[in-house]
């Protein structure tokens, strides 16, 4: 199992992202190995914002979020009070942005790796969980 960060999912969706090809290679390999892929439900808002702001296409953002919600390819996990509290500790202790700390907290809770393209998560998240690039 792996926790996927929004940075990787946006790279999957946007062919203009520098890491599009390697993100797809990782994603295809994970699916071929039938490796479950999970993310906190905040992935929806992060992907919508990244596509709407970064690509300038709110229609695409809505379509991708709808597809993400209904495809079942990525299991979306609710953010519980306990996970939010763990993320707050991670954010404070390791100086990781709030939403990014939620991904780290989920990987910690599940005992899984976090797959990300985010430099801060890659550098600071390794103190808590196995963090790797796609």
SVG drawing of the C-alpha trace seen along z (x, -y; Angstrom):
<svg xmlns="http://www.w3.org/2000/svg" viewBox="-19 -30 35 38">
<polyline fill="none" stroke="black" stroke-width="0.4" points="0.0,0.0 1.1,-3.6 -0.2,-7.0 -0.2,-9.2 0.3,-13.0 -1.6,-15.5 1.7,-16.5 1.9,-13.0 -1.8,-12.9 -1.6,-16.3 1.4,-15.1 -0.6,-12.1 -3.4,-14.3 -1.4,-17.2 0.8,-16.0 2.6,-19.4 4.0,-18.6 7.7,-17.8 7.1,-14.5 4.2,-13.3 5.9,-10.3 7.6,-9.0 4.4,-9.5 2.5,-7.4 5.3,-4.7 5.0,-4.4 1.1,-4.5 1.0,-1.8 3.5,0.4 1.5,0.0 -1.8,0.9 -0.2,3.9 1.1,5.2 -2.4,4.6 -0.9,2.3 -3.6,0.3 -3.2,-3.4 -4.7,-5.6 -4.9,-9.4 -6.6,-11.6 -9.9,-13.0 -8.3,-16.4 -6.8,-15.2 -10.0,-16.4 -9.5,-20.0 -5.8,-20.0 -6.2,-18.5 -9.1,-20.9 -7.0,-23.9 -3.9,-22.8 -5.7,-22.3 -7.9,-25.3 -5.1,-27.7 -2.2,-26.0 -3.9,-25.1 -6.6,-27.8 -9.4,-25.4 -12.1,-25.0 -14.1,-22.7 -11.2,-20.3 -10.8,-20.6 -14.4,-19.6 -14.2,-16.8 -11.1,-15.3 -12.4,-15.6 -15.6,-13.8 -13.6,-11.1 -11.4,-10.7 -14.4,-10.4 -16.1,-7.7 -13.3,-5.7 -12.2,-3.8 -8.6,-3.6 -7.5,-5.6 -9.1,-5.0 -10.0,-8.3 -9.7,-8.2 -11.5,-10.6 -9.5,-12.8 -10.4,-11.8 -9.8,-13.9 -6.9,-11.6 -5.3,-12.0 -5.7,-15.8 -4.1,-15.9 -1.2,-13.7 -0.8,-16.0 -0.7,-19.0 2.1,-17.4 4.0,-16.6 3.5,-20.1 4.8,-21.7 7.7,-19.3 8.9,-19.0 7.9,-22.3 5.8,-20.6 2.9,-22.6 -0.5,-21.7 -2.1,-19.8 1.2,-18.1 1.4,-16.9 -2.0,-15.2 -0.5,-13.0 2.4,-12.1 0.1,-11.4 -2.0,-9.0 1.1,-7.2 2.2,-7.0 -1.2,-5.7 -1.2,-3.0 2.5,-2.1 2.9,-2.8 5.2,-4.8 4.3,-8.3 4.8,-8.8 5.3,-12.5 7.1,-15.1 6.9,-17.7 10.5,-18.6 9.4,-19.5 7.7,-16.2 10.7,-14.4 13.2,-16.1 11.3,-16.4 8.8,-13.6 11.5,-10.9 11.9,-11.5 8.4,-9.9 7.7,-7.6 9.3,-6.1 8.9,-8.9 9.8,-8.4 9.4,-9.8 7.4,-8.0"/>
</svg>
